[in-house]
Amino acid sequence: MITASSYVMQDFRTGAVLVETKPRRQFQAASLAKILIALDYLERHKPLAGLHDEGRAHLESMLRLSDDDVPNDIGDFWDHVGEGEVITRTADQLQLSDTQPPVLPGHWGYTATSAQDMARIYRHLLQESETGFGQFILTQLRGIAMRAKDGFDQSFGIPSAMPGPWAVKQGWSDRASEKLLQRVKAAGEPPFDVSQRALHTSGLVNFAEKNDRIIDGKVLVAMTLHSPETPWEDAARSLTALTEQVYRQGMDKQRTRTARTGPWPQVAPSLPQPPSQQGRPHSR
């Protein structure tokens, strides 16, 4: 069963929040942090046109297959570039209010974030045009594999709750072991509960394209905790049902508002533009 949840659905074109509940509650990001890790890597290796094949392959595997080996074992993604500073750099650049580096520097999956910040990240990916990083990442998320590299089923949440097209990043993390829990507490209490299972779905849905670029859509993020005894299959069904509910409520609100007063004003939220020129196996 779901013991805690937070969600937000937003229309990118208008900037209107269609539905939300506790959007600033912090959770462990798990593999949602990989979007920030990818942004930081791309920023340090720009321009995109010059990205070497090996780096591109690592990014594709990390984002499509949720491959933990990339941030765990390849130093240029985490260990050798400041660890938690990776999160601090990208959070500062995107002006994220609820995103913080992990209290245990080696554990990128213990990055703290919120549904509101994740929605802001997706809006940045859509708006960013100077470097091409946003569209590159969204292209990988459109190609998400339904089976992660470690075998975990990634079809929960958005992929099972609604028809495509969608571009999705999933996250999951088991409860911390007693030994790890003691290490976390000794390092400093994180702003989220690590004694439960975390399961998150996030992405763009109902989007439009022009010249092979995603130019519109809805941002949907749902973050949940589940008791440690809950089987992953049951947690996945619960999150999928919640995601379907959030999507239905958001679309109903948009249709009702449009029928009463006409289309929403087209004022997309302003985001900072980029400057011109976790994590270990328990978290995914």
N, C-alpha and C positions, 0 to 999 in steps of 0.2 A: 504494500500500500504506500501511497505518497504521504510522507510525513511533513514535507515543506515544499512549497512551490512559488515560483515567480515567473511572470511572463509579460510580454509586450508584443503588440502587433501594430505596425506603423505603415502608412502609405508614403512611399518615398517621394512621389511627385509633388504631393501637397505638404508633406511634413506632418500630417494629422496623425495623432495617436488614436487608433481605432479601438483598442482595448488594452488594459494593463492591470496587473495586480502586483503590488510590492515590487515595482521595477528596479528599485535600488538595493534590494536585499543582496548581500554578497554570498557567493557560493565558490567552492573550488572550481576553477575553470576546467580542469582535466584537459582533454585535447582541444578544447576551444582556444586554449593558449597558443596552439600551433599557428593560428592566423597571425598573431602578433609576432611570433618567432619568424614566420615567413616574411612579414613586412620588414622586420629589422634586417634579416639576411639580404633581402633585395635592395634595401637602402644602402647597405655597405658594399654591394656588388653592382651598383648601377654603372652604365645604363643596361636596361633589360636586353637590348639587342646584343650586348657583349657577354651575357651570362653563359658560362661554360656548360657543356652538356652534362657533366657530372652534377653540378649544382642544380640544374634544371630537373634532372632525374630525381635528386633527393627531395626537392620541393614537391614534385608530383607525387612521390610515394608518401611523404608526410601528410599531404592534404587529401589525397584520394583514398589512400589505404590506412590512414591514421597510423603511420609507421613510427613507433616509438624509438626505433633504432637511430633515426636521424638526429633528433635532439639529444638522445642519450649517449651516442657513440661518436658522432661527428662534431668535433670541437668547435668548428666555425659556426655552428648553430646555437650553442649554449655555453659549454664549459670554458672555452678559450676566449669568449667575447663578453665576459662580465657576468655570466649567469643571470641573476635577477635584474642586472642593469638592462638586459634585453627588454624586459617588461617595462622598466622605468622609462627607457628611451621612447618606446612606441606609445606608452600611455601619455607621456608629456606631449608628444607630437600631435596626438589625436585629441588631447584635452579630455581624457577619461577621468571621471570623478571617483569611481569605485574600484578601479583596477590597481592592484598592488602586487609587487614581487613576492615570491614565496618566502616564508620565514626560514625554511630550509633551502639554501641556495641551489642545491643539486636537484631539487624536486620541482621541476617546472610545472607539473600538473597541479601543484598547490598554489599557483597564482590565484589571487582573489579577483573576481569580477562580478558584474551584475547583468541582468537582462537589459537594462537601459544602456550600459556601456557596450554590450555586444551589438545592440541595434545601431549604436553610433558607429561602431567599426564597420558594419555592413554599409551604412550610408557613405562612409568614407570610401570604401571600395568602389561604390557606384559613382561617386562624384570625382574621385581622383582621375585626372586625365594626363597630367604632365609626364609622368614616368611610365605609365602603362601597367604599374604593379597591380592596381585594383582589378583590372580586367583579367590579368594573368591569373591571379588567385581565384577569381570567380569562375574562370574556365576550369580550373582544377576541381572546384567544388561542384560544378555541374557534372563532372565525371566521377563522382564518388562511387567507390566500389561497395556493393551491398555486403561484402564480407571483408572485414579489416584484415590487415596482414597477420594479426595474431589469431584470426578466426572468429572474432566477435561479430555478431550480426548487426550491421549498421542500418537496417531497414526500418528501425523504430522511428517514432515521431513524424516529422514532415514527410518522408518518403511513403509512409503507410497511411497517413491521414488525409492526403489530398493528391489529386492528379498533378503531373508536371505541367510546365517546366518548373524545376526548382534547382537551386544551387545550395548545397547543404554541408555543414560541418557538425559532426556529432561529438559528444564527450561522455565519458563514463569513468568511474573510479570506485574501486571497492573500499570498504571501510579500512582504516589504518590498523595495522597489527598493534598489539600492546606495546611492543618494542618501539615501533615507529611513533606511536601516540606519545610515548614518554619523550622521545627526541623532539617532537613538535612542541610539546608543552615546555620543554626546557629552553627551546629557542625563542619562544614567545607565542602566546595564544594567537592563532590565526582568526580572522573575522568570520569563520564559518565552521561548521560541524564536520569533523573528519571521522567520526565514529559511525557514520551511516554510509550507505551506498549513494553515489551521485550519478544521475543520468540526465543529459541535456540534449536538446535538439535546437538547431539554429540555422537560419538561412534566408534566402530570397525566394519568394513564391509569386506566381502569377505575373512574371516579368515579360516585358517586351524587348525586342532586339532591333538594332539598326546597324547595318554594316558590320555584323558579327560582334556587336557590342551590346551588353545589357544596359538599357537606358531607363528602365522604369520597373516598378514592381512593389510588392509588399515585403516588409521585413518582419520576420516572426522568430521570436526567441522564447523557449520554454525551458526553465531550469528546475530540477526536482531533486529531492532527497527521498530515500526509501530505507526502511529498517534493514539491518544487516542480514536478517533471515529471509528477506524477500527474494525469491528466485529472479534472476535477470529477466527471464521470459515474462514474468508477471509485472515486473517494473516497466518493461518495454511496452506491454499492453496498456498499462495505466498512463504512461506518458503519451502514447499515441492517442488515447481517448481524450486526454487533456488538450493535446495539440489540435485535434479535430474540433473540439469545443471552442477553443480560442479563435481558430480560423473562421468557423461559422459565425461566431458573435461579431468578429471584426467585419466580415463581409456584409452581414445583416445591418450593422451600424452604418456602413458606407452607403448601402442601397437606400436605407431609410433617410439618411441625411440628403442624398442626391435627389430623391423623390420630393422632399419637402422644400428644399431651397436651391436646387440646382447643383452643379458640380462644385467640389471644393476648390477654393482658390489655389492656384498653382504656385505655391511658395515652398520650395524644398528647403529643409533646414540648412543653415550655413555651417560649414565645417572648415577647420583650418586646412590650408593647402600645404603639401609637403614643401620643405625648403628647396630652392632651385638647385641649384647644383650644390620543463619541469622535468622536476619531472624525472621519473624513473619508471620501471615497468608497471608499478601499481596504478598509474594514472594514464588514461588514454584519451 
